[in-house]
Amino acid sequence: MKKVTITILTILTLGQLFGQTDKNGNPVLNSVTINEKSVGDCLLISNYYTLKNNIENSASSAFISENPTLGQIEEAAINLPSDFFILTKKDKIIVMIIPQNDPKREFMVIDMANNKQTRFPCNFSAGITENRANEIVKENYDSTAVIENDILAFNNKKFQIITNKEIEVAVLDLIKKENLDKKKPSKITLVSKNKLQEYILSETKEGGKFDFFTEIKGKEYDGIQVKPGLFATKLSIALYKWGHACFDIGVNTVEDVYEIFSKYKGRPLNDREKGYLKRGFYKEWEK
């Protein structure tokens, strides 16, 4: 498996937001937010680098193949960074904490005020993280995969699961031992999920950055060629662009995209709308 260089997500301040690409438009490891926990007067945000939308996505730094084998999935599941944590204070990022397996098991801590990287010992036993084990079963990469007693059976092998609790305790201990919560916060703002949603909804109004609909009023069902051999209506293309824009700005999942667009429309979405939003979110027309 190729060595993956972790690119910190583009962090946009002063009313702007987190994105899924860096400032030069280069792809990063796509991730989802799992949990938030108060640590004194700070907030610890737990995140997970997914296999889905990374190893089979050519726009991701972790791309392997559009149809990875079980062996490739296994290698990625073990070696690709899994969980990472962002410590914030009053919406300002202090540090990013990444447990790593490759080339050795350790914590990488990035001080976001000066971008300095420091590494600390990580004493997890060999195995696979709980979030990754759950995803392997959920995505049905291997129809025989099953979790029993903190053991993942996958690809005719068994893997000890490193639980979320074990990882969280280790991260909290590291924060306390190294006084990470006492570090000076950076000037980088990490907006909440609610603020991100509010921003997208406001920018979807007429004239906003996410308004792909006003200019096609009255022409929604005119056909247009997207690329050789692919035609769609202007409305379908607008939905695709909106889903694409949501991914680029940092929306976690396609389900979140549906939720936001449903709020914009003020009604449940139909299958057609979901289909084109999903295609845009996963950039299917660019593959």
N, C-alpha and C positions, 0 to 999 in steps of 0.2 A: 504493500500500500504506500502511495506517495506520502511524503512528509507534509503535514498540513501546517501552514503558517497562520496563526490566529490573527485576523485583522479586527481591531476593535471597531464596533459599529460606528457609523458616522453619528456624531452627536451635535445636534443643531440647537442653538440657544436663542434667547430673545424671541420667544413665541414660536420657534421652530421645534422640530421633534426628532426622535430617534429614527434612523433609517436602516435598511437591510443592505446598503452598499456604503463603501467608504466615500470620502469627498471627491475621489477621482472616478467614481462609478464602478470600482472593482467589486466583485462579489465577496461576500463574507459567509461564514457559517450561519445558516438560518436557525433561529431559536424561538422558544416560547417561554413565557413567564409562568412559573408554577405556583409560587407562594410569596407572601410578604410577612416579615416578622419584625417586631420592634426590638431594638437592642439599645436600651437606655433611651437617649434622645435621638437615636439614629434608626434607620429602617434598612433591614437586610432583605434584598429582593433575590429570590431563588429562580434560576432559569435553567432551561434544558436545551442542549443542541440535539435536535432530532436527527434520526437517520433519514426518515421520509423528507423529501424536499431538500436533501443535501446530497446523499451518495448517488442518487439517480437523476439529479438536477444539474445540467451542464452549466448553469449560472451560479453554482455554489463552489466555494473553495475546496469542498470535500468530494467533488464529483468523481465517481468511479466508472459507472456505466449506466445507461438507461435501463438495463436489465441485469443488475448485479447478481452473481451466483451466491449460493448460501455461504460458500467459503469467504467470499468478499464481504458479505454482510457480517459474518462472524468477526473477521479481522477489524472491520470498521467499528463494530459494536464494542470491541475491547480497547482499541487504540485511539479512536477518535475522541476528543474531549467530550465529556457528557454534561455534567452539571457545572454551572458557574454562578457566582454570586456578586451582586453589586451592593455596596454599602453606601447609603446616602444620608445626608443630613439637610433637612429643609429643602428637599428636592435637588440638592447639589451632590454630585458623586464624589465620594472620598476615595474608595479603592474598588478594584475589580479583583475577585479571588477565583482562580481556576485550578481545580484539582486535575493533574495530568498523569497519564499512564506512560506516555512515550516521549522521550527515550527512557525515562524512569519515573517512578511514582513520587510526586512532589506537588506542593502548592506553588503556583505562580501568582504573585500579588503585584498588581499594577497600581502605583500611586498616580491617580489621574490628575493631580496638580502639577506634576512634573514629568509624567510618563515613565518614571523609573520602575524597573522590574526587579523584584526580589524573589528568591526561591527559598522555600522552607520544607523541611521533611514532612512527609505524609505517610502515616502508618497504617493505611488501609490494607487489609489482606487482599491477595490477588482475587479477582472476580469481575463481575459486571454490575453496573449500578442498577438500582431498583427502577429508575425511570426508563432506562434502556431495555431492561428485561420486560417491563410492562409494554413498551412499544413493540418489541419483537413479537409478542403474543398477539397484541391488538391488531397489528398490521398483517398478521397471518403470513409472514415470510416463509415459515415452515409450519405446515398444517399440524404437525405432531408436537410443536413447541408447547410446553406447559410449565407452570410455576407451582412447586410444592415445597413447603418448609424452607423457604428462602433459597431454593435451588431452581435454576432455570435449566430445563432439558431442551436443547436446541441443536440441530444439525448433528444428531447422534452423539452429543457430548453433554456434560453437565457442568454448570457454572455456579459458583457461590455468589449470591447476590449481596452487594454492599448496599445496605438499606439507606433510605433518605434520612432516617434519624441518625444513623452513624455518621453520615457525611455532615449533617447540620451541626451535630455536637462537635465534631472536629473543627469545623469552620468557626463556630462560636468560641472554642478554646483558643484558636489561632488569633482571633480578633482581640480577645482578652489578654493573652500572653504578649502580643506584639503591640498592644495599645493602638490598634488600627482605627478604632473609633475616636481616638484623640487627635488623629492627624487633621491637618487643615483641609477642609473641603476644597475641591476645585471650583472653577467657575462654570463647570459643565452641568447643565440642567437635564435631569431625567424626568420626563413628564409621566404622570400616572395614566393608566388605561382610560380612565374617565376623561381626562383632559385631552388625550389623543382623539377619543371619539368626538368630543365637543368640537375640536379643531376641524376634523374631517367634515362633520355636518355643516359647520359654518362655511367651509370652503366649497361645499357642494351647492350652496346657494348661487343664484345667478351672478355671474362675473367672478366667482371664486376659482381657485386653482384646480378644484375637483369638479368644476362644472363643465361636463362634456355633453350636456343635454340641451342647453339653450340654443346653441347655434344650429341644431338639427330639427328644431320644432317645425312641424309640418312636412318634414322630409324623413321622418323616423324609419319608414319602411322602404326607402329607396335603396336599391342594391348597389354595392361597390366591391371592387376586387381588393382583397386584403393582400394577397400574394398569388403568384401563378397557381391556378387550380383551386383557389379558395375565395369564395364570395360570401358576403354577409350584408345584412341591412345596417344602415347607419346607427340604429338604436343598439344593435348587437355589438357593434364596434365601440360605441360609447360605454356600454356596460363592461366590455373587456378592458377598456382604458381605465375605468374607475376601479375595477378589481386590481389591475396592475399597479395603479397609483397607491392603493391601500397597502399592497405588499411593500413597495419601495419605501413608504414612510414608516413602516414598522409594525403594522397590524399583525397580531400573533398568528391567527388561524383563519381559514376560509369561513369557518362558522362565525367568527367575529365580524368578518366582512358582511355576511348575510344579516347579522344583527344590526349593524350600523345602517346598511342600505334600507332595511325594513323600517327603521326609525325615520329615515329620510322620506320614504314613501308613505309612511303612516299606515301600513298594512302588511300582512304576510306576503312573502315573495312567491312568485310562481316558479315552476321548474325551469322555464326558459331563462328567466332572470338569473336564477342560481347557476345555471349552466355556463352562461357567459361571464359572470362574475368569477366563477371558479377558474375558467380558462385564463382569465386575465391575471388572477392571483398567482397561478402556477406558470404564467407566461407560455402557454401551450403553443401559441402561434409563432413563437420565436425559436422553437426547438427544431 
